[in-house]
Amino acid sequence: MLAIAIEERLVYRGDFALGTLMRFLPIVTQVFLWTAVFSATSRGDIAGYSRNDIVAYYLLTMLSRAFSSMPGLAGGIARSIRDGSIKKFLVQPVDYVAFLLATRVAHKLVYYVVAAIPFAVVFFLCRGFFPPAPDAATVAAFLLSLVLSFLLGFFMEATLGMLGFWFMEVSSIVFGYMLVQYLLSGHMFPIDMLAGIPSGLPGTTLADVVTWLPFQFTAFFPAAVWLGKVQGGELVRLLVLEVAWVVVMVVACRVAWARGTRRYSGFGG
């Protein structure tokens, strides 16, 4: 399944390469935006982030999102349920979740091969924004967080897509999820900036609440690890929490598949 999926991804190589390169354009916008923000204030940092830290942070979150984002996964699952094309996975000796995972691994492998040179060029040109390279243990934690973010992103979106067994249309649910995920993952701004905002719960801030949710692991957490914003016992705690969320979403996905297929009525296709 993995080999076939890789071949499919390589059919339209030019389109795939161009789409990959276009994803680097927002970096320029972020650099100009945060340069203007810091130029408009007399402060040298915002929530502990200097201008260089912010630029480095966004470059790293772009790398994190390259692992955790699953464009079209939830919608594709819901569509296959709605049009009946999912029936073949109920009669063939192919595990549907494993099939989807293999296709996503293939997509990411091809994407990384195509994007490796642009990533290297961008990070080289922006090397002045980064602090000195972290130690080996931090690099290992960073790489582990990226792998876990891929698994977490996949199983969260796959579970959303399987709501199609209960709802004819899940696009509104997926849109709501994407909006919340964009705001709370750290993709829009570092979660640290929420530290001064009360959450409504006694003795906690909004940042305290968000750090217990799975969204931060899809963008903020890997970048924070590399930049040294999370260290020591807190780093270990958050890695364990990320593993726990991956396990929760794997179980949720499997339960949704098992229960959904029991109530599914084959039609269409």
C-alpha positions as CSV (number, residue, x, y, z in Angstrom):
1,M,0.0,0.0,0.0
2,L,2.8,2.4,0.8
3,A,4.7,1.7,-2.5
4,I,1.5,2.2,-4.5
5,A,0.7,5.4,-2.7
6,I,4.2,6.8,-3.3
7,E,3.8,6.0,-7.0
8,E,0.5,7.8,-7.1
9,R,2.0,10.9,-5.5
10,L,4.8,11.0,-8.1
11,V,2.4,10.9,-11.1
12,Y,2.0,14.7,-11.2
13,R,5.4,15.7,-10.0
14,G,5.4,19.2,-11.4
15,D,2.1,20.1,-9.7
16,F,3.2,18.6,-6.4
17,A,6.6,20.4,-6.5
18,L,4.9,23.8,-7.3
19,G,2.3,23.4,-4.5
20,T,5.1,22.6,-2.1
21,L,7.1,25.6,-3.0
22,M,4.1,27.9,-2.7
23,R,3.7,26.9,0.9
24,F,6.9,28.8,1.7
25,L,5.5,32.2,0.6
26,P,3.7,32.9,3.9
27,I,7.1,33.0,5.6
28,V,7.9,36.3,4.0
29,T,4.6,37.7,5.2
30,Q,5.3,36.6,8.8
31,V,8.8,38.2,8.8
32,F,7.4,41.5,7.6
33,L,4.4,41.4,10.0
34,W,6.4,40.7,13.2
35,T,9.1,43.2,12.1
36,A,6.4,45.8,11.9
37,V,5.0,44.8,15.3
38,F,8.3,45.1,17.1
39,S,9.1,48.4,15.3
40,A,5.8,49.8,16.7
41,T,6.8,49.0,20.3
42,S,9.6,50.0,22.5
43,R,9.7,46.6,24.1
44,G,12.6,44.2,23.2
45,D,10.4,41.1,23.6
46,I,6.8,40.0,23.7
47,A,5.9,37.2,26.1
48,G,9.6,36.3,26.3
49,Y,10.0,36.2,22.5
50,S,12.3,38.6,20.7
51,R,11.9,39.4,17.0
52,N,14.4,36.8,16.1
53,D,12.7,34.3,18.3
54,I,9.4,34.9,16.7
55,V,10.8,34.4,13.2
56,A,12.6,31.3,14.2
57,Y,9.4,30.1,15.9
58,Y,7.3,30.5,12.8
59,L,9.9,28.7,10.7
60,L,9.8,25.8,13.1
61,T,6.0,25.7,13.3
62,M,6.0,25.5,9.5
63,L,8.1,22.4,9.9
64,S,5.8,21.0,12.6
65,R,2.8,21.6,10.5
66,A,4.4,19.8,7.6
67,F,4.3,16.7,9.9
68,S,0.9,17.1,11.6
69,S,-1.3,18.6,8.9
70,M,-3.6,16.1,7.1
71,P,-5.3,18.1,4.3
72,G,-8.4,16.4,3.0
73,L,-8.2,13.3,5.3
74,A,-11.4,13.9,7.3
75,G,-13.4,15.1,4.3
76,G,-12.2,12.1,2.2
77,I,-13.3,9.6,4.8
78,A,-16.7,11.2,5.2
79,R,-17.2,11.4,1.4
80,S,-16.3,7.7,1.0
81,I,-18.9,6.8,3.6
82,R,-21.5,9.0,2.0
83,D,-21.0,7.8,-1.6
84,G,-20.6,4.1,-0.6
85,S,-17.1,3.6,-1.9
86,I,-16.0,2.5,1.6
87,K,-17.8,-0.8,1.0
88,K,-14.7,-2.3,-0.6
89,F,-12.8,-2.0,2.7
90,L,-15.6,-4.0,4.4
91,V,-15.2,-7.0,2.1
92,Q,-11.5,-7.0,1.2
93,P,-8.7,-8.1,3.6
94,V,-7.4,-4.5,3.9
95,D,-7.6,-2.6,7.1
96,Y,-9.0,0.8,6.3
97,V,-7.2,2.8,9.0
98,A,-3.9,1.1,8.1
99,F,-4.5,1.9,4.4
100,L,-5.1,5.6,5.2
101,L,-2.0,5.7,7.4
102,A,0.1,4.2,4.7
103,T,-1.1,6.7,2.1
104,R,-0.4,9.6,4.5
105,V,3.1,8.3,5.2
106,A,3.7,8.1,1.5
107,H,2.4,11.6,1.0
108,K,4.7,12.9,3.7
109,L,7.8,11.0,2.4
110,V,7.3,12.5,-1.1
111,Y,6.6,15.9,0.4
112,Y,9.8,15.8,2.5
113,V,11.9,14.7,-0.6
114,V,10.5,17.6,-2.6
115,A,10.7,20.2,0.2
116,A,14.1,19.2,1.6
117,I,16.0,21.6,-0.6
118,P,13.6,24.6,-0.1
119,F,13.6,24.0,3.7
120,A,17.4,23.8,3.7
121,V,17.6,27.1,1.7
122,V,15.1,28.9,3.8
123,F,16.6,27.8,7.1
124,F,20.1,28.7,5.8
125,L,19.1,32.2,4.8
126,C,17.3,32.7,8.1
127,R,20.0,31.2,10.3
128,G,20.7,34.5,11.9
129,F,17.3,34.4,13.6
130,F,18.1,31.1,15.4
131,P,19.8,30.7,18.7
132,P,22.8,28.3,18.9
133,A,21.9,24.7,18.1
134,P,20.5,22.7,21.1
135,D,22.2,19.7,22.6
136,A,21.7,16.1,21.3
137,A,19.0,15.3,23.9
138,T,16.9,18.3,22.9
139,V,17.3,17.4,19.2
140,A,16.1,13.8,20.0
141,A,13.1,15.2,21.9
142,F,12.4,17.5,19.0
143,L,12.4,14.7,16.4
144,L,10.3,12.5,18.7
145,S,7.8,15.3,19.0
146,L,7.5,15.6,15.2
147,V,6.8,11.9,14.8
148,L,4.2,12.0,17.6
149,S,2.6,15.2,16.0
150,F,2.2,13.2,12.7
151,L,0.4,10.4,14.5
152,L,-1.7,12.7,16.6
153,G,-2.7,14.8,13.6
154,F,-3.6,11.7,11.6
155,F,-5.7,10.0,14.2
156,M,-7.5,13.2,15.2
157,E,-8.6,13.9,11.6
158,A,-9.4,10.3,10.9
159,T,-11.7,10.2,13.9
160,L,-13.4,13.3,12.7
161,G,-13.9,11.8,9.3
162,M,-15.6,8.8,10.8
163,L,-18.3,10.9,12.2
164,G,-19.7,10.5,8.7
165,F,-21.1,7.2,9.9
166,W,-23.5,9.2,12.0
167,F,-23.8,12.5,10.0
168,M,-24.5,12.9,6.3
169,E,-22.3,16.0,6.2
170,V,-19.3,16.7,8.5
171,S,-17.8,19.7,6.7
172,S,-19.1,22.2,9.3
173,I,-17.6,20.0,12.1
174,V,-14.3,19.8,10.3
175,F,-14.3,23.6,9.7
176,G,-14.9,24.2,13.4
177,Y,-12.1,21.8,14.4
178,M,-9.7,23.5,11.9
179,L,-10.6,26.9,13.4
180,V,-10.0,25.8,17.0
181,Q,-6.9,23.9,16.0
182,Y,-5.5,27.0,14.2
183,L,-6.0,29.2,17.2
184,L,-4.9,26.8,20.0
185,S,-2.1,24.9,18.3
186,G,0.3,27.9,18.3
187,H,0.2,28.2,14.5
188,M,-1.3,31.8,14.8
189,F,0.8,32.9,17.8
190,P,2.9,31.3,20.5
191,I,0.8,29.8,23.3
192,D,3.0,31.6,25.8
193,M,1.2,34.8,24.9
194,L,-2.0,33.5,26.5
195,A,-0.2,33.3,29.9
196,G,-1.7,36.5,31.2
197,I,-5.3,35.9,30.2
198,P,-7.5,34.4,33.0
199,S,-9.2,31.1,31.9
200,G,-12.3,31.5,34.2
201,L,-11.0,28.6,36.3
202,P,-9.6,29.4,39.8
203,G,-5.9,30.1,39.7
204,T,-5.3,29.2,36.1
205,T,-4.6,31.2,32.9
206,L,-5.8,30.4,29.4
207,A,-2.3,29.1,28.6
208,D,-2.5,26.6,31.5
209,V,-5.7,25.1,30.0
210,V,-4.5,25.1,26.4
211,T,-1.3,23.2,27.4
212,W,-3.4,20.2,28.5
213,L,-5.2,20.0,25.1
214,P,-3.8,18.0,22.2
215,F,-3.7,21.0,19.7
216,Q,-0.4,22.4,21.0
217,F,1.5,19.3,19.9
218,T,0.7,19.9,16.3
219,A,2.6,23.2,16.0
220,F,3.7,24.9,19.2
221,F,5.4,22.1,21.1
222,P,8.1,21.0,18.7
223,A,9.1,24.6,18.0
224,A,9.2,25.3,21.7
225,V,11.4,22.3,22.3
226,W,14.0,23.4,19.8
227,L,14.0,27.0,21.0
228,G,14.5,25.8,24.6
229,K,11.2,27.2,25.9
230,V,10.4,23.8,27.4
231,Q,13.1,22.0,29.3
232,G,13.8,19.4,32.0
233,G,10.9,17.9,33.9
234,E,8.4,20.0,32.0
235,L,9.7,18.6,28.7
236,V,9.4,15.0,29.9
237,R,5.8,15.7,31.2
238,L,4.7,17.2,28.0
239,L,6.2,14.3,25.9
240,V,4.3,11.8,28.1
241,L,1.1,13.9,27.7
242,E,1.6,13.9,23.9
243,V,2.0,10.1,23.9
244,A,-1.1,9.8,26.0
245,W,-3.1,11.9,23.6
246,V,-1.8,9.8,20.7
247,V,-3.0,6.6,22.5
248,V,-6.4,8.3,23.2
249,M,-6.9,9.2,19.6
250,V,-5.8,5.8,18.3
251,V,-8.4,4.2,20.6
252,A,-11.1,6.8,19.6
253,C,-10.4,6.2,15.9
254,R,-10.6,2.4,16.2
255,V,-13.8,2.6,18.3
256,A,-15.4,5.0,15.8
257,W,-14.5,2.6,13.0
258,A,-15.8,-0.5,14.8
259,R,-19.1,1.1,15.9
260,G,-19.6,2.9,12.6
261,T,-19.2,-0.1,10.4
262,R,-21.7,-2.0,12.6
263,R,-24.4,0.6,11.9
264,Y,-23.4,1.3,8.3
265,S,-25.9,0.5,5.5
266,G,-24.2,-0.1,2.2
267,F,-25.5,2.2,-0.5
268,G,-24.2,4.1,-3.5
269,G,-20.8,3.3,-5.0
